[in-house]
């Protein structure tokens, strides 16, 4: 693993307001943990930190930290323990560093990368699901891998790879359950058929039924008309 250089200075001011002033001056608060010295509060340049992480390939990079303390420069070998970033701008707000010994085993999370192209996806239209994206490992700091590789080049629909299938690396012990699922290829989702729209039936026209009284009245009117016609004929 590549080593990177980073400088920091010990800070004597604490609290939210002090941290805000640091950020205004293009610095961020940091804390160095571990070892026999106890915790040390630091201030460092966030741009230099980002460059160091990018150069080293991520947060598992080993850092040669130069600390300006009491007018002296103190060298320490450290790794990033945790970084707090702004939720929208992505700017670094705070970092925790951890002293390490190159002779002592440490535990870190290592990402899993997928190698190859699954025929179940390429030829059969299946769906690849990358379930587990990192695992915890134990090794010496110099042996920390950038990633562990899962070969998916033979996966057909219904096939899967597990932690036990990850490519082994000498000196690196994987600490999670070997039966944990890493990735799988499943059947493509069936497209749901659009429901057939049925035109609403035209409302039935219901005619009003005539009552008995109305029928009787109509008949009487007809009789009256007939009588009138008969009288007119007699007069003619």
C-alpha positions in Angstrom: 0.0 0.0 0.0 1.2 3.5 -0.9 2.2 5.9 1.9 1.3 9.6 1.8 2.6 12.7 3.6 0.4 15.1 5.6 1.1 18.0 8.0 -0.9 19.2 11.0 -0.5 21.4 14.0 -1.6 21.0 17.5 -4.4 23.3 18.5 -5.1 24.8 21.9 -8.6 26.1 21.2 -11.7 24.0 21.5 -15.5 24.2 21.1 -17.9 24.9 18.3 -16.9 28.6 17.8 -13.2 27.7 17.7 -13.9 25.1 15.1 -15.9 27.5 13.0 -13.0 29.9 13.0 -10.7 27.2 11.9 -12.9 26.4 8.9 -13.0 30.1 8.0 -9.2 30.0 7.9 -9.2 27.0 5.6 -8.5 24.5 8.3 -10.5 21.7 9.9 -10.4 20.3 13.4 -9.0 16.8 13.9 -8.2 14.4 16.8 -5.3 11.9 16.9 -6.2 8.8 18.9 -4.4 5.8 20.1 -0.9 5.0 21.5 0.6 5.9 24.8 0.6 9.7 24.3 -3.2 10.1 24.6 -5.4 12.1 22.4 -4.1 15.2 20.6 -6.3 17.9 19.1 -5.1 19.0 15.7 -5.8 21.4 12.9 -5.1 20.5 9.3 -5.7 21.7 5.8 -8.8 19.9 4.2 -7.4 20.3 0.7 -4.2 18.5 1.7 -6.2 15.8 3.3 -8.4 15.2 0.2 -5.3 15.1 -2.0 -3.7 12.5 0.4 -6.8 10.3 0.3 -7.1 10.5 -3.4 -3.4 9.7 -3.9 -3.5 6.8 -1.5 -6.7 5.3 -2.9 -9.1 6.0 0.0 -9.5 6.1 3.7 -7.3 3.0 4.3 -4.3 4.9 3.2 -1.3 4.9 5.5 -0.3 8.5 6.4 3.1 9.8 7.5 1.8 12.7 9.7 4.0 15.5 10.7 2.7 17.3 13.8 4.0 20.8 14.7 3.9 20.7 18.5 5.6 23.0 21.0 7.9 24.3 18.3 9.0 20.8 17.2 8.0 18.4 14.5 6.8 15.0 15.6 6.4 12.2 13.1 3.6 9.7 13.5 2.2 6.8 11.4 -1.6 7.1 11.3 -4.7 6.1 9.4 -8.1 7.8 9.0 -10.6 6.5 11.5 -13.6 8.7 10.6 -14.4 11.7 8.5 -17.4 14.0 8.9 -18.4 15.8 5.7 -21.0 18.5 4.9 -24.2 16.7 3.7 -24.7 18.8 0.6 -21.4 20.5 -0.3 -19.2 17.5 0.6 -16.6 19.6 2.4 -14.6 18.0 5.2 -15.7 19.2 8.6 -13.8 17.0 11.0 -11.5 14.0 10.9 -10.4 11.4 13.4 -6.9 9.9 13.0 -5.6 6.7 14.6 -2.0 5.9 15.5 -0.9 2.6 14.1 2.1 0.3 14.4 3.4 -1.3 11.2 4.2 -4.5 13.2 0.7 -4.9 14.7 -2.4 -6.4 13.1 -5.3 -4.0 12.5 -8.9 -4.4 11.4 -10.3 -2.4 8.6 -13.2 -2.4 6.1 -12.2 -3.3 2.5 -14.4 -2.7 -0.5 -15.5 -5.6 -2.8 -15.3 -5.1 -6.5 -17.0 -7.3 -9.1 -14.8 -8.8 -11.9 -16.1 -9.9 -15.3 -19.5 -9.8 -17.0 -22.2 -12.3 -16.0 -23.7 -14.2 -19.0 -26.9 -14.3 -17.1 -27.1 -10.6 -17.5 -25.4 -10.2 -20.9 -27.1 -13.1 -22.7 -30.3 -13.7 -20.8 -31.3 -10.3 -19.6 -31.0 -11.1 -15.9 -30.5 -8.6 -13.1 -27.3 -8.3 -11.2 -27.6 -7.4 -7.5 -24.4 -6.4 -5.7 -25.5 -7.1 -2.1 -22.3 -6.9 0.0 -20.0 -4.0 -0.9 -17.3 -4.3 1.8 -16.0 -6.7 4.4 -13.9 -6.4 7.6 -10.5 -7.9 7.4 -7.5 -8.3 9.7 -3.9 -7.8 8.5 -0.7 -5.8 8.9 -1.1 -2.2 7.8 1.3 -2.7 4.9 -0.9 -5.6 3.6 -4.2 -3.8 3.5 -5.6 -4.5 0.0 -7.3 -1.8 -2.0 -10.2 -4.2 -2.7 -11.3 -7.8 -2.6 -12.4 -9.3 -5.9 -15.5 -11.4 -6.6 -15.5 -13.1 -10.0 -19.0 -13.0 -11.6 -17.9 -14.0 -15.2 -19.7 -17.4 -14.9 -22.9 -16.4 -13.2 -26.1 -17.4 -15.0 -29.6 -16.6 -13.8 -30.1 -18.1 -10.4 -26.3 -18.2 -9.6 -24.6 -16.2 -6.8 -21.2 -15.6 -5.2 -20.5 -15.5 -1.5 -17.7 -14.3 0.8 -16.1 -17.8 0.6 -15.7 -17.2 -3.2 -13.7 -14.0 -2.8 -10.1 -14.2 -4.2 -7.8 -15.0 -1.3 -4.9 -12.7 -0.4 -2.0 -14.0 1.6 -1.8 -12.3 5.0 -5.4 -11.0 4.9 -8.0 -12.7 7.1 -11.6 -12.0 6.3 -13.6 -11.7 9.5 -17.2 -12.0 8.3 -19.4 -15.1 7.8 -18.1 -16.9 4.6 -21.7 -17.8 3.7 -22.7 -14.1 3.3 -24.1 -13.3 -0.1 -21.9 -10.9 -2.2 -23.8 -10.8 -5.5 -26.5 -12.7 -7.5 -28.2 -12.8 -10.9 -32.0 -13.0 -10.8 -34.7 -13.3 -13.5 -35.7 -10.1 -15.3 -38.8 -8.5 -14.0 -41.9 -9.2 -16.1 -43.6 -6.1 -17.5 -47.0 -5.8 -16.2 -49.7 -5.8 -18.9 -51.6 -2.6 -19.0 -55.2 -3.1 -17.9 -57.8 -3.1 -20.7 -60.0 0.0 -20.4 -63.7 -0.9 -20.7 -65.9 1.9 -22.0 -68.6 2.6 -19.4 -72.1 1.4 -20.4 -74.5 4.0 -21.6 -77.1 4.6 -18.9 -80.4 2.9 -19.5 -83.2 5.3 -20.3 -86.1 4.6 -18.0 -89.5 5.9 -19.1 -92.0 6.9 -16.6 -95.0 4.6 -16.3 -98.4 6.3 -16.5 -100.6 5.9 -13.5 -104.2 4.5 -13.8 -105.6 7.9 -13.1 -103.7 9.4 -16.0 -104.8 6.6 -18.4 -108.5 7.1 -17.3 -108.2 10.9 -17.8 -106.8 10.4 -21.3 -109.6 8.1 -22.3 -112.2 10.6 -21.0 -110.6 13.3 -23.1 -110.8 11.1 -26.2 -114.5 10.5 -25.5 -115.1 14.3 -25.2 -113.4 14.8 -28.5 -115.6 12.2 -30.1 -118.7 13.8 -28.7 -117.7 17.2 -30.0 -117.2 15.8 -33.5 -120.6 14.1 -33.4 -122.3 17.4 -32.5 -120.6 19.2 -35.3 -121.9 16.5 -37.8 -125.5 16.9 -36.6 -125.3 20.7 -37.1 -124.0 20.3 -40.6 
